[in-house]
Amino acid sequence: MPNHPQSIVSESAQVAENVEVGPYAIIEPGVSIAAGCRIESHAKICRGVKMGKNNVVDHGAVIGGNPQDLSFDPQINSGVIIGDDNNFREHVTISRSTEPNGNTIIGNRNFFMAVSHIAHDVIVGNDNILANNVMIAGHVRIGNKVFLGGGTAIHQFTHVGDFAMSQGNSTLTQDVPPYCVAYKINQLSGLNVIGLRRGGFSPGDRKEIKLAYSLVLKSKSTREDALKEADSRDFGPVAARLVEAVRSPSSRGILTR
């Protein structure tokens, strides 16, 4: 489909023939957009963005803008790498990396609701849902099949594990372990039981996750002793992921209660 006559698409941008570009949308030089994407009106795709197939960028979204970092040099070449089948709703913003030749990375099949923000150098996995007004600071890592409630704010360098969930308006300054639910300010409420069931985990895996959670996150023992006890169990790879997240957290530390 031809670009809308009131769109601005750089001649040096690599845009697949069937990409739809709406009125007043801007696609800057050096951008790459694969087949099946739709760029709605007033959206802006900035230089350095490489976008996979079948992504939707809704009205007013800005992908690949300069980081909100006072020390950032706009002359640095960096970008955003995006996989396939993502949906960026109205006024979503995703910043490019602060590092020379670095990238903010978005995986596949993620849903970013309106006005959510992804800062520089963030890595987002696959099949995640970020509700309205979620705020992700720089260098955060988000796993797979995570749900972040509206207004959740996550501190820079924090990690969020697979199948984790946050209550709306949560403030998280430490890692959220895989399979867990966080709420308020750095509080854990337990396991994401419904998410695990819907995620297709077997009864055996769910039982092991529950035991691992009790051992490493609810034990009254020291962290070292709790991990030793967990290591003495013959956990499968699913539960072991929770144990390893507690053993090797980010520089922010990890939520335990």
C-alpha positions as CSV (number, residue, x, y, z in Angstrom):
1,M,0.0,0.0,0.0
2,P,1.4,3.5,-0.8
3,N,2.4,5.8,2.0
4,H,-0.2,8.5,2.8
5,P,0.6,11.6,0.8
6,Q,0.9,13.6,4.1
7,S,3.4,11.2,5.7
8,I,7.2,11.9,5.7
9,V,9.3,8.8,4.8
10,S,13.0,9.2,4.2
11,E,14.3,8.0,0.9
12,S,17.1,6.1,2.8
13,A,14.6,4.2,5.0
14,Q,14.1,0.6,4.1
15,V,10.3,0.1,4.2
16,A,8.7,-3.1,2.9
17,E,6.2,-2.5,0.1
18,N,3.1,-3.6,2.1
19,V,3.8,-1.4,5.1
20,E,1.0,1.1,5.8
21,V,2.1,4.6,6.8
22,G,-0.6,7.0,7.9
23,P,-0.9,10.7,7.6
24,Y,1.7,12.9,9.4
25,A,3.7,9.9,10.4
26,I,7.5,10.4,10.2
27,I,10.1,7.7,9.3
28,E,13.6,8.9,9.6
29,P,16.7,8.0,7.6
30,G,18.3,4.6,8.3
31,V,15.1,3.0,9.6
32,S,14.3,-0.6,8.6
33,I,10.7,-1.8,8.7
34,A,9.7,-5.3,7.6
35,A,6.6,-6.5,5.9
36,G,3.1,-6.3,7.3
37,C,3.7,-3.4,9.7
38,R,1.3,-0.5,10.2
39,I,2.4,2.9,11.2
40,E,-0.5,5.1,12.3
41,S,-0.9,8.8,12.0
42,H,1.5,11.1,13.9
43,A,3.7,8.2,14.9
44,K,7.5,8.8,14.6
45,I,10.1,6.0,13.9
46,C,13.5,7.5,14.6
47,R,16.9,6.7,13.0
48,G,18.5,3.5,14.1
49,V,15.2,1.5,14.5
50,K,15.1,-1.9,13.0
51,M,11.6,-3.3,13.1
52,G,10.5,-6.9,12.3
53,K,7.2,-8.1,10.7
54,N,3.6,-7.3,11.5
55,N,4.1,-4.7,14.2
56,V,1.5,-2.0,14.8
57,V,2.7,1.5,15.9
58,D,-0.4,3.5,17.0
59,H,-1.2,7.2,16.8
60,G,1.5,9.5,18.4
61,A,3.9,6.8,19.4
62,V,7.6,7.6,19.2
63,I,10.0,4.7,18.7
64,G,13.7,5.2,19.0
65,G,13.8,8.8,20.4
66,N,16.7,10.1,22.3
67,P,17.2,8.8,25.8
68,Q,16.0,11.0,28.7
69,D,19.5,11.2,30.0
70,L,21.1,14.6,30.6
71,S,24.6,13.2,29.8
72,F,23.5,11.7,26.5
73,D,25.3,12.8,23.4
74,P,22.7,12.9,20.5
75,Q,25.5,12.3,18.0
76,I,26.0,8.8,19.3
77,N,24.8,6.1,16.8
78,S,22.5,3.7,18.6
79,G,19.0,2.2,18.0
80,V,16.1,0.0,18.9
81,I,15.7,-3.6,17.6
82,I,12.1,-4.8,17.5
83,G,10.9,-8.4,16.7
84,D,7.6,-9.4,15.2
85,D,3.9,-9.0,16.0
86,N,4.2,-6.3,18.7
87,N,1.5,-3.8,19.3
88,F,2.5,-0.3,20.5
89,R,-0.6,1.7,21.4
90,E,-1.1,5.4,21.5
91,H,1.8,7.6,22.6
92,V,4.0,4.7,23.7
93,T,7.7,5.9,23.8
94,I,10.8,3.7,23.4
95,S,14.2,5.3,23.8
96,R,17.3,4.2,21.9
97,S,20.4,3.1,23.6
98,T,22.9,5.4,25.4
99,E,25.8,3.2,24.3
100,P,27.6,3.7,20.9
101,N,26.2,1.1,18.5
102,G,24.0,-0.2,21.4
103,N,20.3,-1.1,21.2
104,T,17.2,-1.2,23.3
105,I,15.7,-4.6,22.5
106,I,12.0,-5.6,22.1
107,G,11.2,-9.3,21.4
108,N,8.0,-10.7,19.9
109,R,4.2,-10.5,20.5
110,N,4.4,-7.9,23.2
111,F,1.5,-5.5,23.9
112,F,2.4,-2.0,25.1
113,M,-0.8,-0.2,26.2
114,A,-1.2,3.6,25.8
115,V,1.5,5.9,27.2
116,S,3.8,3.2,28.5
117,H,7.5,4.1,28.4
118,I,10.5,2.0,27.7
119,A,13.8,3.7,28.5
120,H,17.2,3.3,27.0
121,D,19.0,-0.1,26.9
122,V,16.0,-2.0,28.2
123,I,15.6,-5.7,27.1
124,V,12.0,-6.9,26.8
125,G,11.4,-10.6,26.0
126,N,8.3,-12.2,24.4
127,D,4.6,-12.2,25.1
128,N,4.5,-9.5,27.7
129,I,1.7,-7.1,28.5
130,L,2.4,-3.6,29.8
131,A,-0.7,-1.8,30.9
132,N,-1.3,1.9,30.5
133,N,1.3,4.3,31.9
134,V,3.8,1.7,32.9
135,M,7.3,3.3,33.3
136,I,10.4,1.2,32.7
137,A,13.7,2.9,33.5
138,G,17.0,2.3,31.8
139,H,18.8,-1.1,31.6
140,V,15.8,-3.0,33.0
141,R,15.4,-6.6,31.8
142,I,11.9,-8.0,31.5
143,G,11.5,-11.8,30.8
144,N,8.6,-13.6,29.0
145,K,4.9,-13.6,29.7
146,V,5.1,-10.8,32.3
147,F,2.1,-8.7,33.1
148,L,2.7,-5.2,34.5
149,G,-0.3,-3.4,35.9
150,G,-1.1,0.2,34.9
151,G,1.2,2.8,36.4
152,T,3.9,0.3,37.5
153,A,7.2,2.0,37.9
154,I,10.4,0.0,37.7
155,H,13.8,1.3,38.8
156,Q,16.8,1.2,36.4
157,F,18.9,-2.1,36.2
158,T,16.0,-4.1,37.8
159,H,15.1,-7.6,36.4
160,V,11.6,-8.9,36.2
161,G,11.4,-12.7,35.8
162,D,9.3,-14.9,33.5
163,F,5.5,-15.1,34.4
164,A,5.9,-12.3,37.0
165,M,3.0,-9.9,37.6
166,S,2.6,-6.5,39.2
167,Q,-0.4,-4.8,40.8
168,G,-1.3,-1.4,39.2
169,N,0.7,1.5,40.6
170,S,3.4,-0.7,42.0
171,T,6.9,0.8,42.6
172,L,9.6,-1.8,42.1
173,T,13.3,-1.0,42.9
174,Q,14.5,-4.6,43.2
175,D,14.2,-7.7,41.0
176,V,10.8,-9.5,40.8
177,P,11.5,-13.3,41.0
178,P,10.0,-15.4,38.2
179,Y,6.4,-16.6,38.7
180,C,5.8,-14.1,41.5
181,V,3.3,-11.2,42.1
182,A,4.5,-7.8,43.3
183,Y,2.5,-5.0,44.7
184,K,2.7,-1.6,46.4
185,I,6.4,-0.7,47.1
186,N,8.7,-3.7,46.8
187,Q,6.2,-6.2,48.3
188,L,5.6,-9.8,47.2
189,S,2.2,-11.3,47.6
190,G,3.0,-14.8,46.5
191,L,3.0,-16.9,43.3
192,N,1.2,-16.0,40.1
193,V,-0.9,-19.1,40.5
194,I,-3.4,-18.3,37.8
195,G,-0.7,-17.3,35.4
196,L,1.2,-20.5,35.9
197,R,-2.0,-22.6,35.3
198,R,-2.8,-20.6,32.2
199,G,0.8,-20.8,31.0
200,G,0.5,-24.6,30.7
201,F,2.8,-25.6,33.5
202,S,2.2,-29.2,34.6
203,P,0.9,-30.0,38.1
204,G,4.3,-31.4,38.9
205,D,6.1,-28.2,37.8
206,R,3.7,-26.0,39.7
207,K,4.3,-28.1,42.8
208,E,8.0,-27.8,42.5
209,I,7.7,-24.0,42.0
210,K,5.7,-23.7,45.1
211,L,8.3,-25.7,47.1
212,A,11.2,-23.7,45.7
213,Y,9.3,-20.5,46.5
214,S,8.8,-21.6,50.1
215,L,12.5,-22.6,50.5
216,V,14.2,-19.6,49.0
217,L,11.7,-16.7,49.6
218,K,9.7,-17.6,52.7
219,S,12.2,-19.5,54.8
220,K,13.3,-18.0,58.1
221,S,16.8,-19.3,57.4
222,T,19.6,-17.1,56.0
223,R,19.7,-16.7,52.2
224,E,22.8,-18.9,52.1
225,D,21.2,-21.7,54.1
226,A,18.0,-21.5,52.1
227,L,19.9,-21.9,48.9
228,K,21.8,-24.9,50.2
229,E,18.5,-26.5,51.1
230,A,17.2,-25.8,47.7
231,D,20.3,-27.2,46.1
232,S,19.8,-30.5,48.0
233,R,16.5,-30.9,46.2
234,D,16.3,-32.4,42.7
235,F,14.4,-29.5,41.1
236,G,13.6,-29.6,37.4
237,P,14.6,-26.7,35.1
238,V,11.4,-24.7,35.7
239,A,11.7,-24.5,39.5
240,A,15.5,-24.2,39.2
241,R,14.9,-20.9,37.4
242,L,13.4,-19.4,40.5
243,V,16.3,-20.6,42.7
244,E,18.9,-19.2,40.3
245,A,17.1,-15.8,40.2
246,V,17.5,-15.6,44.0
247,R,21.1,-16.8,43.9
248,S,22.2,-14.4,41.2
249,P,20.1,-11.2,41.3
250,S,20.9,-8.0,39.5
251,S,22.8,-5.2,41.2
252,R,19.5,-4.0,42.7
253,G,19.0,-7.2,44.8
254,I,15.8,-9.2,44.8
255,L,12.4,-9.0,46.5
256,T,11.9,-11.6,49.2
257,R,8.8,-10.6,51.0
